Amino acid sequence: MNASALAAPAPAAAAGWLVLTLDSLQLTLPQRSVRQVELIGDLHRADPGTSGPAAWLTRADGYSWPAYCLDGALRRLPAVPDTRRLGVFFDTGETVCGILCDRVASLATDAELVVEPVPGCMTGLPSPLTGVARLRDGIAAVTNSAALFDYLNNLPEPDRG
């Protein structure tokens, strides 16, 4: 028997989708890009009124991952609402960052979400959407880690009015 026969198989990429709820928005993200889901109580919140991420996940390996807080219209919020309970951290291939959400649900297979192109009326505006899909009794916004990361890094700071 050769050494390659004894090697453990490479882990398979996780199939399916995570459904992140932000207010009334259902935002779907492929599970294969998700690195970690954490309770908001395990994150270090940024000081109110500061720019940038709303919270940070400090890992045991010394790295910190930023988490952003968006509303249901995908605008950056100046403060974290009490409804936000989880941080979902995703890998972009270059870095890891996250968004804070109210709830997270799982769709076990890729086939559970039939993605359609973004409608013409929704194109042209800055958006992380890569598609839309019917989900349960409504519509879900579909994104991927690269589009979401690019969107988060180009968002204007929220009005602190």
SULSULTA-V904452 format. One record per pair of residues at least 12 apart in sequence whose ideal C-beta (glycine too) atoms are under 10 Angstrom apart, sorted by the first residue. I is the first residue (numbers start at 1). GAP is how many residues later the second one is. D is the distance in Angstrom with one decimal. If there is no record, write none. Layout:
# SULSULTA-V904452
i: (I & I)
gap: (GAP & GAP)
d: (D & D)
This chain:
# SULSULTA-V904452
i: (12 & 13 & 13 & 13 & 13 & 14 & 14 & 14 & 14 & 14 & 14 & 14 & 15 & 15 & 15 & 15 & 15 & 15 & 15 & 15 & 15 & 16 & 16 & 16 & 16 & 16 & 16 & 16 & 16 & 16 & 16 & 16 & 16 & 16 & 17 & 17 & 17 & 17 & 17 & 17 & 17 & 17 & 17 & 17 & 17 & 17 & 17 & 17 & 17 & 17 & 17 & 17 & 18 & 18 & 18 & 18 & 18 & 18 & 18 & 18 & 18 & 18 & 18 & 18 & 19 & 19 & 19 & 19 & 19 & 19 & 19 & 19 & 19 & 19 & 19 & 20 & 20 & 20 & 20 & 20 & 20 & 20 & 20 & 20 & 20 & 20 & 20 & 20 & 20 & 20 & 20 & 21 & 21 & 21 & 21 & 21 & 21 & 21 & 21 & 21 & 21 & 22 & 22 & 22 & 22 & 22 & 22 & 22 & 22 & 22 & 22 & 22 & 22 & 22 & 22 & 22 & 22 & 23 & 23 & 23 & 23 & 23 & 23 & 23 & 23 & 23 & 23 & 24 & 24 & 24 & 24 & 24 & 25 & 25 & 25 & 25 & 25 & 25 & 25 & 25 & 25 & 25 & 25 & 26 & 26 & 26 & 26 & 26 & 26 & 26 & 26 & 26 & 26 & 26 & 26 & 27 & 27 & 27 & 27 & 27 & 27 & 27 & 27 & 27 & 27 & 27 & 27 & 27 & 28 & 28 & 28 & 28 & 28 & 28 & 28 & 28 & 28 & 28 & 28 & 28 & 28 & 28 & 28 & 29 & 29 & 29 & 29 & 29 & 29 & 29 & 29 & 29 & 29 & 29 & 29 & 30 & 30 & 30 & 30 & 30 & 30 & 30 & 30 & 31 & 31 & 31 & 31 & 31 & 31 & 32 & 32 & 32 & 32 & 32 & 33 & 33 & 33 & 33 & 33 & 33 & 33 & 33 & 33 & 33 & 33 & 33 & 33 & 34 & 34 & 34 & 34 & 34 & 34 & 34 & 34 & 34 & 35 & 35 & 35 & 35 & 35 & 35 & 35 & 35 & 35 & 35 & 36 & 36 & 36 & 36 & 36 & 36 & 36 & 36 & 36 & 36 & 37 & 37 & 37 & 37 & 37 & 37 & 37 & 37 & 37 & 38 & 38 & 38 & 38 & 38 & 38 & 38 & 38 & 38 & 38 & 39 & 39 & 39 & 40 & 40 & 40 & 40 & 40 & 40 & 40 & 40 & 40 & 40 & 40 & 40 & 41 & 41 & 42 & 42 & 42 & 42 & 42 & 43 & 43 & 43 & 43 & 43 & 43 & 43 & 43 & 43 & 43 & 43 & 43 & 43 & 43 & 44 & 44 & 44 & 44 & 44 & 45 & 45 & 45 & 45 & 45 & 46 & 46 & 46 & 46 & 46 & 48 & 48 & 48 & 48 & 49 & 49 & 49 & 50 & 50 & 51 & 51 & 51 & 51 & 51 & 52 & 52 & 52 & 52 & 53 & 53 & 53 & 53 & 53 & 53 & 53 & 53 & 53 & 53 & 53 & 54 & 54 & 54 & 54 & 54 & 54 & 54 & 54 & 54 & 54 & 54 & 54 & 54 & 54 & 54 & 55 & 55 & 55 & 55 & 55 & 55 & 55 & 55 & 56 & 56 & 56 & 57 & 57 & 57 & 57 & 57 & 59 & 59 & 63 & 63 & 64 & 65 & 65 & 65 & 65 & 65 & 65 & 65 & 65 & 66 & 66 & 66 & 66 & 66 & 66 & 66 & 66 & 66 & 67 & 67 & 67 & 67 & 67 & 67 & 67 & 67 & 67 & 67 & 67 & 67 & 68 & 68 & 68 & 68 & 68 & 68 & 68 & 68 & 68 & 68 & 68 & 69 & 69 & 69 & 69 & 69 & 69 & 69 & 69 & 70 & 70 & 70 & 70 & 70 & 70 & 70 & 70 & 70 & 70 & 71 & 72 & 72 & 74 & 74 & 74 & 74 & 74 & 74 & 74 & 74 & 74 & 74 & 74 & 74 & 75 & 75 & 75 & 75 & 76 & 76 & 76 & 76 & 76 & 76 & 77 & 77 & 78 & 78 & 78 & 78 & 78 & 79 & 79 & 80 & 81 & 81 & 82 & 83 & 83 & 83 & 83 & 84 & 84 & 84 & 84 & 84 & 85 & 85 & 85 & 85 & 85 & 86 & 86 & 86 & 86 & 86 & 86 & 86 & 87 & 87 & 87 & 87 & 88 & 88 & 88 & 90 & 90 & 90 & 90 & 90 & 90 & 91 & 91 & 92 & 92 & 92 & 92 & 92 & 92 & 92 & 92 & 92 & 93 & 93 & 93 & 94 & 94 & 94 & 95 & 95 & 95 & 96 & 96 & 97 & 97 & 97 & 97 & 97 & 98 & 98 & 99 & 99 & 99 & 99 & 105 & 105 & 107 & 107 & 107 & 112 & 112 & 113 & 113 & 113 & 113 & 113 & 113 & 114 & 114 & 114 & 114 & 114 & 115 & 115 & 115 & 115 & 115 & 115 & 115 & 116 & 116 & 116 & 116 & 116 & 116 & 117 & 117 & 117 & 117 & 117 & 118 & 118 & 118 & 118 & 118 & 119 & 119 & 122 & 126 & 126 & 126 & 126 & 126 & 127 & 127 & 127 & 127 & 128 & 128 & 128 & 128 & 128 & 128 & 128 & 128 & 128 & 128 & 128 & 128 & 128 & 128 & 129 & 129 & 129 & 129 & 129 & 129 & 129 & 130 & 130 & 130 & 130 & 130 & 130 & 131 & 131 & 131)
gap: (20 & 17 & 18 & 19 & 20 & 16 & 17 & 18 & 19 & 20 & 92 & 94 & 15 & 16 & 17 & 92 & 93 & 94 & 95 & 96 & 97 & 12 & 14 & 15 & 16 & 18 & 90 & 91 & 92 & 93 & 94 & 95 & 96 & 97 & 12 & 13 & 14 & 15 & 17 & 88 & 89 & 90 & 91 & 92 & 93 & 95 & 96 & 98 & 116 & 118 & 123 & 125 & 12 & 13 & 15 & 16 & 19 & 70 & 72 & 83 & 86 & 87 & 88 & 89 & 82 & 84 & 85 & 86 & 87 & 88 & 93 & 94 & 116 & 117 & 121 & 14 & 17 & 50 & 66 & 68 & 79 & 80 & 81 & 82 & 83 & 84 & 85 & 120 & 121 & 123 & 128 & 51 & 62 & 63 & 64 & 65 & 80 & 81 & 82 & 83 & 84 & 47 & 48 & 49 & 50 & 51 & 52 & 55 & 59 & 61 & 62 & 77 & 78 & 79 & 80 & 81 & 119 & 47 & 48 & 49 & 50 & 54 & 58 & 60 & 61 & 78 & 79 & 47 & 48 & 49 & 78 & 114 & 45 & 46 & 47 & 48 & 49 & 76 & 77 & 113 & 114 & 115 & 116 & 46 & 75 & 77 & 79 & 107 & 109 & 110 & 112 & 113 & 114 & 115 & 116 & 43 & 45 & 47 & 61 & 72 & 74 & 101 & 102 & 113 & 114 & 115 & 116 & 121 & 77 & 79 & 84 & 85 & 87 & 102 & 103 & 104 & 105 & 107 & 112 & 113 & 114 & 115 & 116 & 59 & 61 & 70 & 75 & 99 & 112 & 113 & 114 & 115 & 116 & 118 & 119 & 60 & 77 & 80 & 83 & 112 & 113 & 114 & 115 & 59 & 75 & 76 & 77 & 78 & 79 & 58 & 59 & 78 & 112 & 113 & 55 & 56 & 57 & 58 & 59 & 60 & 63 & 110 & 111 & 112 & 113 & 115 & 116 & 54 & 55 & 56 & 57 & 62 & 64 & 70 & 72 & 111 & 22 & 30 & 53 & 54 & 55 & 56 & 61 & 62 & 63 & 110 & 21 & 23 & 29 & 51 & 52 & 53 & 54 & 55 & 60 & 62 & 49 & 50 & 51 & 52 & 53 & 61 & 64 & 67 & 69 & 17 & 19 & 27 & 29 & 48 & 49 & 50 & 51 & 60 & 62 & 46 & 47 & 48 & 14 & 15 & 27 & 29 & 40 & 42 & 44 & 45 & 46 & 47 & 60 & 61 & 44 & 45 & 13 & 15 & 16 & 44 & 45 & 12 & 13 & 14 & 15 & 22 & 23 & 24 & 37 & 41 & 43 & 44 & 46 & 55 & 57 & 12 & 13 & 14 & 20 & 23 & 22 & 24 & 34 & 35 & 55 & 20 & 21 & 23 & 33 & 34 & 30 & 31 & 32 & 112 & 29 & 30 & 111 & 28 & 107 & 25 & 27 & 106 & 107 & 109 & 14 & 16 & 24 & 105 & 12 & 13 & 14 & 15 & 16 & 23 & 44 & 45 & 46 & 47 & 99 & 12 & 13 & 14 & 15 & 16 & 22 & 23 & 24 & 25 & 26 & 30 & 33 & 44 & 45 & 46 & 12 & 13 & 14 & 25 & 29 & 32 & 43 & 45 & 31 & 41 & 42 & 30 & 32 & 39 & 40 & 41 & 30 & 37 & 32 & 33 & 32 & 22 & 24 & 25 & 26 & 30 & 31 & 32 & 33 & 21 & 23 & 29 & 30 & 31 & 32 & 33 & 86 & 87 & 13 & 17 & 19 & 20 & 21 & 22 & 30 & 31 & 32 & 33 & 34 & 85 & 19 & 29 & 30 & 31 & 32 & 80 & 81 & 83 & 84 & 85 & 87 & 12 & 15 & 18 & 29 & 30 & 31 & 32 & 89 & 14 & 29 & 30 & 31 & 58 & 78 & 81 & 82 & 85 & 88 & 87 & 30 & 69 & 25 & 51 & 52 & 53 & 54 & 55 & 67 & 69 & 74 & 77 & 78 & 81 & 80 & 81 & 83 & 84 & 76 & 79 & 80 & 81 & 82 & 83 & 23 & 81 & 79 & 80 & 81 & 82 & 83 & 79 & 81 & 20 & 19 & 21 & 20 & 17 & 18 & 19 & 20 & 15 & 16 & 17 & 18 & 19 & 15 & 16 & 17 & 18 & 19 & 12 & 13 & 14 & 15 & 16 & 17 & 18 & 12 & 13 & 14 & 17 & 12 & 13 & 16 & 53 & 54 & 55 & 56 & 58 & 59 & 54 & 58 & 52 & 53 & 54 & 55 & 56 & 57 & 58 & 60 & 61 & 52 & 53 & 56 & 51 & 52 & 55 & 50 & 54 & 58 & 49 & 53 & 48 & 51 & 52 & 55 & 56 & 50 & 54 & 29 & 44 & 49 & 53 & 30 & 31 & 26 & 28 & 33 & 21 & 23 & 18 & 20 & 21 & 22 & 27 & 29 & 17 & 19 & 20 & 21 & 28 & 15 & 16 & 17 & 18 & 19 & 25 & 27 & 15 & 16 & 17 & 18 & 23 & 26 & 12 & 13 & 14 & 15 & 25 & 12 & 13 & 14 & 23 & 24 & 12 & 13 & 19 & 24 & 25 & 28 & 29 & 30 & 14 & 16 & 20 & 24 & 13 & 14 & 15 & 16 & 17 & 18 & 19 & 20 & 21 & 22 & 23 & 24 & 26 & 27 & 12 & 13 & 14 & 15 & 18 & 19 & 22 & 12 & 13 & 14 & 16 & 17 & 18 & 12 & 13 & 16)
d: (9.1 & 8.7 & 8.4 & 4.1 & 9.0 & 8.1 & 4.1 & 4.9 & 8.8 & 7.4 & 9.6 & 9.7 & 8.7 & 6.7 & 7.3 & 9.2 & 7.2 & 5.4 & 5.4 & 8.8 & 9.5 & 9.8 & 7.8 & 4.7 & 8.4 & 10.0 & 6.2 & 4.9 & 4.8 & 5.4 & 6.2 & 9.0 & 6.8 & 8.3 & 6.7 & 6.0 & 6.1 & 9.5 & 9.6 & 9.0 & 7.5 & 4.3 & 8.8 & 8.7 & 7.2 & 6.9 & 5.2 & 9.4 & 8.8 & 9.1 & 8.6 & 8.3 & 7.9 & 5.5 & 9.1 & 5.8 & 7.9 & 6.5 & 8.9 & 9.3 & 5.6 & 7.3 & 5.9 & 7.7 & 9.3 & 8.1 & 7.0 & 4.4 & 7.4 & 6.5 & 9.8 & 8.6 & 6.8 & 9.1 & 6.5 & 9.7 & 9.6 & 9.8 & 8.2 & 5.7 & 6.8 & 9.2 & 4.2 & 8.2 & 7.7 & 5.7 & 8.4 & 9.6 & 9.5 & 9.3 & 9.9 & 8.8 & 9.0 & 9.9 & 9.7 & 9.4 & 5.8 & 4.6 & 4.3 & 7.5 & 7.7 & 8.8 & 5.7 & 6.6 & 5.2 & 9.0 & 7.6 & 9.5 & 9.8 & 9.1 & 8.3 & 7.5 & 8.2 & 5.4 & 6.6 & 9.4 & 9.3 & 9.0 & 5.8 & 3.2 & 8.2 & 9.8 & 8.3 & 7.5 & 9.7 & 9.4 & 7.1 & 9.8 & 5.1 & 9.8 & 9.5 & 8.7 & 8.6 & 8.2 & 4.0 & 7.6 & 7.3 & 9.3 & 9.6 & 9.7 & 9.5 & 8.5 & 6.2 & 9.5 & 10.0 & 9.4 & 8.5 & 9.2 & 5.8 & 8.2 & 6.6 & 7.6 & 4.3 & 6.9 & 9.7 & 8.7 & 9.2 & 8.0 & 9.5 & 8.1 & 7.7 & 8.2 & 8.7 & 7.1 & 5.0 & 8.0 & 6.2 & 8.3 & 9.6 & 7.6 & 9.8 & 6.0 & 8.4 & 9.7 & 8.8 & 9.4 & 6.7 & 7.3 & 4.9 & 7.0 & 5.0 & 7.0 & 9.5 & 7.2 & 6.3 & 8.9 & 9.6 & 9.6 & 9.9 & 8.3 & 5.9 & 7.0 & 7.0 & 9.8 & 7.0 & 8.8 & 10.0 & 7.7 & 9.3 & 9.0 & 8.9 & 6.2 & 7.5 & 9.7 & 7.1 & 8.1 & 8.8 & 9.8 & 8.9 & 9.6 & 8.9 & 9.2 & 9.7 & 9.0 & 10.0 & 9.8 & 4.7 & 5.5 & 7.7 & 8.7 & 9.7 & 9.8 & 6.7 & 3.9 & 8.6 & 8.9 & 9.7 & 6.2 & 7.1 & 5.3 & 7.7 & 9.9 & 9.2 & 9.2 & 9.8 & 8.3 & 9.7 & 8.1 & 9.0 & 5.0 & 6.3 & 5.0 & 5.4 & 9.8 & 8.5 & 9.5 & 7.2 & 8.5 & 8.0 & 8.1 & 7.9 & 4.5 & 8.8 & 9.5 & 8.0 & 7.9 & 5.9 & 7.2 & 5.3 & 7.3 & 9.9 & 8.8 & 9.3 & 6.0 & 9.9 & 9.4 & 5.7 & 9.3 & 8.5 & 6.8 & 4.7 & 8.2 & 7.1 & 8.0 & 9.9 & 6.9 & 6.4 & 7.8 & 9.6 & 7.1 & 8.6 & 9.7 & 7.4 & 9.7 & 5.8 & 5.5 & 6.3 & 6.1 & 6.4 & 9.3 & 8.7 & 10.0 & 9.6 & 7.3 & 9.3 & 9.8 & 8.0 & 4.1 & 6.4 & 5.5 & 8.4 & 9.3 & 9.9 & 6.2 & 9.4 & 9.9 & 9.4 & 5.4 & 9.8 & 8.6 & 8.1 & 4.7 & 7.7 & 6.0 & 8.1 & 9.6 & 9.3 & 9.7 & 9.6 & 6.5 & 9.8 & 8.8 & 9.2 & 9.4 & 9.9 & 8.8 & 7.7 & 5.8 & 8.9 & 9.4 & 7.6 & 8.7 & 6.9 & 9.9 & 9.9 & 9.4 & 9.8 & 5.3 & 9.1 & 9.9 & 7.1 & 8.4 & 9.6 & 8.5 & 8.9 & 3.5 & 5.8 & 5.6 & 8.3 & 9.8 & 7.6 & 8.6 & 9.8 & 9.6 & 8.8 & 8.4 & 6.1 & 5.9 & 3.8 & 9.2 & 8.3 & 7.2 & 9.0 & 8.0 & 5.2 & 8.4 & 9.2 & 9.7 & 9.0 & 6.1 & 4.4 & 8.5 & 7.5 & 7.0 & 9.0 & 6.5 & 8.2 & 6.6 & 9.3 & 9.9 & 9.3 & 6.3 & 6.3 & 8.7 & 9.5 & 6.9 & 9.7 & 9.3 & 9.8 & 8.0 & 9.7 & 8.5 & 5.3 & 9.5 & 9.8 & 8.1 & 4.7 & 5.9 & 6.1 & 9.8 & 9.1 & 9.0 & 8.8 & 5.0 & 7.1 & 9.8 & 8.5 & 9.9 & 9.3 & 9.4 & 9.6 & 4.5 & 8.3 & 7.1 & 7.0 & 3.9 & 6.3 & 5.5 & 9.7 & 9.7 & 9.5 & 7.1 & 7.2 & 5.3 & 7.1 & 9.3 & 10.0 & 9.5 & 5.1 & 9.3 & 7.7 & 7.8 & 6.3 & 9.4 & 10.0 & 7.3 & 4.6 & 9.1 & 9.1 & 9.7 & 6.1 & 7.8 & 8.7 & 9.4 & 9.8 & 9.1 & 8.2 & 8.1 & 9.6 & 8.9 & 9.6 & 9.8 & 9.6 & 9.9 & 8.9 & 7.0 & 6.9 & 8.5 & 8.0 & 9.4 & 9.6 & 7.4 & 9.6 & 8.3 & 7.6 & 8.6 & 6.7 & 9.0 & 8.4 & 4.9 & 7.3 & 6.7 & 4.6 & 9.6 & 8.7 & 5.9 & 8.2 & 4.2 & 7.2 & 5.1 & 8.2 & 8.7 & 9.1 & 6.2 & 8.8 & 8.5 & 9.8 & 9.5 & 9.0 & 4.8 & 9.0 & 9.3 & 4.3 & 6.5 & 6.1 & 9.8 & 8.3 & 7.5 & 6.1 & 7.1 & 8.8 & 9.2 & 9.4 & 7.0 & 5.5 & 7.7 & 7.3 & 5.5 & 7.3 & 5.4 & 7.8 & 9.7 & 8.1 & 6.1 & 6.1 & 9.6 & 8.9 & 4.5 & 9.7 & 6.9 & 7.7 & 6.2 & 9.3 & 9.3 & 4.9 & 5.8 & 9.7 & 8.2 & 4.3 & 8.6 & 9.9 & 9.9 & 7.5 & 7.2 & 9.1 & 10.0 & 9.2 & 8.2 & 9.9 & 7.3 & 9.8 & 9.2 & 9.3 & 9.0 & 8.5 & 6.2 & 6.5 & 8.5 & 9.7 & 9.3 & 9.7 & 9.9 & 7.3 & 7.4 & 9.4 & 9.5 & 9.9 & 8.3 & 9.6 & 9.4 & 8.8 & 9.1 & 4.8 & 8.6 & 6.8 & 7.1 & 7.2 & 9.5 & 5.8 & 7.0 & 9.6 & 10.0 & 7.7 & 4.0 & 7.4 & 5.1 & 10.0 & 9.1 & 5.1 & 5.9 & 5.6 & 6.4 & 8.4 & 9.7 & 8.5 & 9.9 & 8.9 & 6.0 & 7.8 & 9.9 & 7.2 & 6.0 & 6.2 & 8.9 & 8.4 & 9.8 & 6.9 & 9.2 & 9.4 & 6.7 & 6.6 & 7.9 & 9.2 & 8.5 & 8.7 & 8.2 & 6.8 & 8.1 & 9.4 & 4.5 & 8.3 & 9.6 & 9.2 & 4.6 & 4.5 & 8.4 & 7.3 & 3.7 & 7.7 & 9.8 & 9.7 & 5.2 & 6.5 & 6.0 & 9.8 & 7.4 & 9.4 & 8.8 & 5.5 & 5.6 & 5.5 & 9.0 & 5.3 & 9.1 & 8.3 & 9.2 & 10.0)
